[in-house]
Amino acid sequence: MPRVLARSLSMSSRMCQDDQGRRTTHFGFQTVDESLKEGLVGSVFSSVASSYDMMNDAMSLGIHRLWKNHFVEMLDPRGGIKCLDVAGGTGDIALRLLDHARTKHLDREMSVTVLDINPHMLIEGQKRMKETMYWNTPQIRFQLGNAEHLDRVMEVPERKNPPASTRRNPVLPPLVSEPVESESMDLYTIAFGIRNCTHIDQVIREAYRVLKPGGIFACLEFGKVSIPLLAQLYKQYSFNVIPPIGELLVGDRDSYQYLVESIERFPTQADFARMVSEAGFLLPGSAEAASMGLPRLPNQGAWEDLTFGIATIWTGTYDEATDALFQGTIKPFA
Ligand SMILES: C[S@@+](CC[C@H](N)C(=O)[O-])C[C@H]1O[C@@H](n2cnc3c(N)ncnc32)[C@H](O)[C@@H]1O
């Protein structure tokens, strides 16, 4: 984490342009030049990569596992579909998608591409996947890429493998970076990743581009807590407990300070749903969605709050036919 740089940045509220007309964005609570955000976020995840999974458990008391399990069960992937898990980091969602298809549907045809902008996170994912039956099969691949420009190739940094392979530091295949073709994916997932991106709307538009007609967009992200008293308690917990846990367990307070600030800055459930809709997706219907001028459909809301909205799932479907299926008894990936 570039602590000096991060600390020296101004603490003003979010703006689109500063006094000199430069485009700015937020990095946690700080306003930064747009061109800097990607590097700052990159530093955070490079810093936390090796402790990421352990810290997730410590910070959420293991609850993130329940949210992720529910996310995957709700999607119920199967039938040899192609999934793209964007900002997939250490492969937490990918592993669940593959396990779900295999154990619930005896499906070993489904494939998942884990795409992330950060090579350190992907390497942790590779190490983890190496311990599973999916390793070295066409079911899994790790790919370097930017959620905002899935059509572009990123430069792959040279990797120094240790001379002898050990369990902690195994020799791993080089990362790859390839463009993701339009209309090539059946399922696009992004979990706890989109709030780190500079242009959220661009990320969703790219999701729309790479999905096949009939494909599904699914985002799991921190939401806004719906009960005011609980929201206060949660805020106290986030700001007073999580950065000190980061300091205590991995000696990195700043990265975890950024994480809680970025959660606070993320749009409300309704605003994010509107962004998904504006990218072209149809949303599952709800009274809230109707009041926002979004399509109203019978069964679900435009989003689903988990643990009172601490986390939220938003889904979007590519066309009306899929949307009708998604709402009804027939699952999309039958
Ligand atoms: C909090 S982690 C989530 C990892 C994983 N999805 C999970 O749920 O455990 C956020 C991830 O987003 C990635 N990320 C941030 N900006 C990105 C971008 N523009 N494109 C792709 N990945 C990005 C980070 O490198 C990091 O691995």
PDBQT file of the ligand as one rigid body, heavy atoms in Angstrom, charges set to zero:
ROOT
HETATM    1  C1  LIG A 401     -12.327  -7.845  -2.287  1.00  0.00    +0.000 C 
HETATM    2  S1  LIG A 401     -11.553  -8.714  -3.588  1.00  0.00    +0.000 S 
HETATM    3  C2  LIG A 401     -12.792  -9.885  -4.045  1.00  0.00    +0.000 C 
HETATM    4  C3  LIG A 401     -12.220 -11.203  -4.505  1.00  0.00    +0.000 C 
HETATM    5  C4  LIG A 401     -13.249 -12.320  -4.729  1.00  0.00    +0.000 C 
HETATM    6  N1  LIG A 401     -14.210 -11.965  -5.748  1.00  0.00    +0.000 N 
HETATM    7  C5  LIG A 401     -13.958 -12.676  -3.462  1.00  0.00    +0.000 C 
HETATM    8  O1  LIG A 401     -15.172 -12.483  -3.379  1.00  0.00    +0.000 OA
HETATM    9  O2  LIG A 401     -13.315 -13.169  -2.529  1.00  0.00    +0.000 OA
HETATM   10  C6  LIG A 401     -11.621  -7.536  -4.879  1.00  0.00    +0.000 C 
HETATM   11  C7  LIG A 401     -10.853  -7.926  -6.129  1.00  0.00    +0.000 C 
HETATM   12  O3  LIG A 401     -11.154  -6.985  -7.156  1.00  0.00    +0.000 OA
HETATM   13  C8  LIG A 401     -10.000  -6.885  -7.978  1.00  0.00    +0.000 C 
HETATM   14  N2  LIG A 401     -10.120  -5.704  -8.836  1.00  0.00    +0.000 N 
HETATM   15  C9  LIG A 401     -10.100  -4.412  -8.463  1.00  0.00    +0.000 A 
HETATM   16  N3  LIG A 401     -10.243  -3.616  -9.541  1.00  0.00    +0.000 NA
HETATM   17  C10 LIG A 401     -10.378  -4.429 -10.621  1.00  0.00    +0.000 A 
HETATM   18  C11 LIG A 401     -10.562  -4.203 -12.018  1.00  0.00    +0.000 A 
HETATM   19  N4  LIG A 401     -10.648  -2.968 -12.513  1.00  0.00    +0.000 N 
HETATM   20  N5  LIG A 401     -10.642  -5.273 -12.825  1.00  0.00    +0.000 NA
HETATM   21  C12 LIG A 401     -10.554  -6.539 -12.340  1.00  0.00    +0.000 A 
HETATM   22  N6  LIG A 401     -10.375  -6.807 -11.026  1.00  0.00    +0.000 NA
HETATM   23  C13 LIG A 401     -10.303  -5.769 -10.178  1.00  0.00    +0.000 A 
HETATM   24  C14 LIG A 401      -8.890  -6.842  -6.966  1.00  0.00    +0.000 C 
HETATM   25  O4  LIG A 401      -7.632  -7.081  -7.539  1.00  0.00    +0.000 OA
HETATM   26  C15 LIG A 401      -9.346  -7.910  -5.978  1.00  0.00    +0.000 C 
HETATM   27  O5  LIG A 401      -8.817  -9.167  -6.299  1.00  0.00    +0.000 OA
ENDROOT
TORSDOF 0
